[in-house]
């Protein structure tokens, strides 16, 4: 690609369990870059007018910044996005740690969820191969406990996990999304959006990297 982005997103319909890649046209990156800009455009176009923020018509997404994974310093934050249950408008919370590079290492600039599962699940992605996993045994665990459990199930402590705790499960409007043992994307009630979709966590493991214009200076 040679431009710092991966060129595609992952769409997950939690109602029917379908998972699909979607290529994003270069014109969108030129207009909106990536990260929150790309997410705002997609959510504006795809969330129906008047959608309940805690209903299945709302979308929830995690996106990585444009320069994440390129070697640029201080660019490793990720954003959780959706229609905010606190304000009824644009909802965005950002967080540091290791989850942002993991999104790109799985081959995506963002992962977006629609619908709602009829039981707790988490999404596991390994180098672009994605599956929904039953999370009934994790529902009720706090964020750190659930993160550790998911890593144990994967057999790899290096798996990067974004997860909600009991507050998100119970649709608290001040709940956030945690990663790296307690770092938190805390604003806009994004944890409650995950809880409303019965999405406990997103677990990522990958080795891909964005291409650079100057490959002599690799990330």
Secondary structure, 3 states (H helix, E strand, C coil): CCCCCCCEEEEEECCCCEEEEEECCHHHHHHHCCHHHHHHHHHHHHCCCCCCCCCCCCCEEEEECCCCCCCCCCCCCEEEEEECCCCCCEEEEEECCCHHHHHHHCCCCEEEEECCCCCCEEEEEECCEEEEEECCCCCCCCHHHHHHHHHHHHCCCCCEEEECCHHHHCCCCCCCEEECCCEEECCCCHHHHHHHCCEEEEEEECCCCCCCCCCCCCC
